[in-house]
């Protein structure tokens, strides 16, 4: 079993690499630190909502249509960019990577920790609610029996 930190580290490093490549494509200074303020209750709620929706989309996709997850996620993130005050980072790796761009899409490094807390809370609430909503239910009207006593 892989440690949890391996995929998370890969996402963070990939996000930072993607940020540097975007800077190169637009002929910007490669190494930057964001000065874009993203803080306050509204931003944190927006990030929790964005992450909740992303996790819900993925888990529902896994349950009903695994092959559709890539386009479901793409459609969700596109929509969430427009309906959340935070523009939907929805992933701690994205929040960290965007601290390395001083463009409109960046986030000050000092604002990243509370964004990540909001994202983790949104993900946990989504996992709990989706687990409850999509759980297999015993719809039998017969009383439960103990194995061996039927």
C-alpha positions as CSV (number, residue, x, y, z in Angstrom):
1,X,0.0,0.0,0.0
2,X,1.3,3.4,-0.9
3,X,1.6,6.1,1.7
4,X,-1.0,8.8,1.4
5,X,1.7,11.4,1.0
6,X,3.0,9.9,-2.3
7,X,0.0,10.8,-4.5
8,X,-0.5,14.1,-2.6
9,X,3.2,15.0,-3.2
10,X,2.9,14.1,-6.8
11,X,-0.2,16.3,-7.2
12,X,1.5,19.3,-5.5
13,X,4.7,18.9,-7.6
14,X,2.7,18.4,-10.8
15,X,0.7,21.6,-10.0
16,X,3.8,23.6,-9.4
17,X,5.3,22.3,-12.6
18,X,2.1,23.2,-14.5
19,X,2.2,26.7,-13.0
20,X,5.8,27.2,-14.2
21,X,4.9,25.9,-17.7
22,X,1.9,28.3,-17.8
23,X,4.3,31.1,-16.9
24,X,6.7,30.1,-19.7
25,X,3.8,29.9,-22.2
26,X,2.8,33.5,-21.4
27,X,6.4,34.7,-21.3
28,X,6.1,35.6,-17.6
29,X,8.7,35.4,-14.9
30,X,8.9,31.6,-14.1
31,X,9.2,31.8,-10.3
32,X,6.6,34.0,-8.6
33,X,4.9,34.2,-5.2
34,X,1.3,35.3,-5.2
35,X,0.1,38.5,-3.6
36,X,-3.6,37.8,-4.4
37,X,-5.6,37.9,-1.2
38,X,-8.1,35.1,-0.8
39,X,-9.3,35.1,2.7
40,X,-12.4,35.5,4.8
41,X,-15.5,33.5,5.6
42,X,-17.0,33.8,2.1
43,X,-13.9,32.5,0.5
44,X,-13.6,29.6,2.9
45,X,-17.3,28.6,2.5
46,X,-16.9,28.8,-1.3
47,X,-13.9,26.4,-1.1
48,X,-15.8,24.0,1.2
49,X,-18.7,24.1,-1.2
50,X,-16.5,23.7,-4.3
51,X,-14.7,20.7,-2.8
52,X,-17.9,19.2,-1.5
53,X,-19.3,19.2,-5.0
54,X,-16.2,17.8,-6.6
55,X,-16.0,14.9,-4.1
56,X,-19.8,14.3,-4.6
57,X,-19.3,14.3,-8.4
58,X,-16.4,11.8,-8.2
59,X,-18.1,9.4,-5.7
60,X,-21.4,9.5,-7.5
61,X,-19.6,8.9,-10.7
62,X,-17.8,5.9,-9.2
63,X,-21.1,4.5,-8.0
64,X,-23.1,5.0,-11.2
65,X,-20.8,5.6,-14.2
66,X,-17.1,5.3,-13.6
67,X,-16.2,5.8,-17.2
68,X,-17.8,9.2,-17.1
69,X,-15.8,10.6,-14.3
70,X,-13.2,12.5,-16.4
71,X,-15.9,14.6,-18.2
72,X,-18.0,14.9,-15.1
73,X,-15.1,16.4,-13.2
74,X,-14.3,18.7,-16.1
75,X,-17.9,20.0,-16.4
76,X,-18.1,20.4,-12.6
77,X,-14.9,22.4,-12.3
78,X,-15.9,24.6,-15.2
79,X,-19.2,25.3,-13.6
80,X,-17.8,25.7,-10.1
81,X,-15.3,28.3,-11.4
82,X,-18.3,30.5,-12.1
83,X,-20.6,29.8,-9.2
84,X,-18.1,30.0,-6.3
85,X,-16.6,33.1,-4.9
86,X,-13.2,31.4,-4.7
87,X,-13.2,30.3,-8.3
88,X,-13.1,26.7,-7.1
89,X,-9.6,25.5,-6.3
90,X,-11.3,22.4,-4.8
91,X,-8.0,20.6,-4.2
92,X,-5.2,21.3,-1.7
93,X,-2.6,20.7,-4.3
94,X,-4.2,23.3,-6.5
95,X,-4.2,25.8,-3.6
96,X,-0.5,25.2,-3.0
97,X,0.5,25.4,-6.7
98,X,-1.5,28.6,-7.2
99,X,0.6,30.2,-4.4
100,X,3.4,30.2,-7.0
101,X,1.7,32.6,-9.5
102,X,1.2,36.3,-8.9
103,X,-1.6,36.4,-11.5
104,X,-5.3,36.8,-11.0
105,X,-5.6,33.1,-10.3
106,X,-3.1,33.0,-7.5
107,X,-3.4,32.9,-3.7
108,X,-1.1,34.4,-1.1
109,X,0.9,31.7,0.7
110,X,-0.5,33.0,4.0
111,X,-4.1,32.2,2.8
112,X,-3.4,28.7,1.7
113,X,-3.7,26.9,5.1
114,X,-7.3,28.0,5.7
115,X,-8.2,27.2,2.1
116,X,-6.9,23.7,2.6
117,X,-8.8,23.3,5.9
118,X,-12.0,24.4,4.1
119,X,-11.3,21.9,1.3
120,X,-10.7,19.1,3.7
121,X,-13.9,19.9,5.6
122,X,-15.8,20.0,2.4
123,X,-14.4,16.7,1.3
124,X,-15.2,15.0,4.7
125,X,-18.8,16.2,4.7
126,X,-19.2,15.1,1.1
127,X,-17.8,11.6,1.9
128,X,-20.2,11.3,4.8
129,X,-23.3,12.5,3.0
130,X,-22.6,10.5,-0.2
131,X,-21.8,7.4,1.9
132,X,-25.2,7.8,3.6
133,X,-27.1,8.7,0.4
134,X,-25.6,6.0,-1.8
135,X,-25.5,3.2,0.8
136,X,-27.1,-0.1,0.0
137,X,-30.2,-0.3,2.1
138,X,-32.1,-3.4,3.2
139,X,-35.6,-2.7,2.1
140,X,-37.0,-6.0,3.3
141,X,-40.0,-5.8,5.6
142,X,-39.0,-9.0,7.3
143,X,-37.5,-8.7,10.7
144,X,-33.7,-9.3,10.7
145,X,-32.6,-12.8,11.6
146,X,-29.4,-14.0,13.3
147,X,-27.4,-16.4,11.1
148,X,-28.1,-20.0,12.1
149,X,-31.5,-19.3,13.6
150,X,-33.6,-19.0,10.4
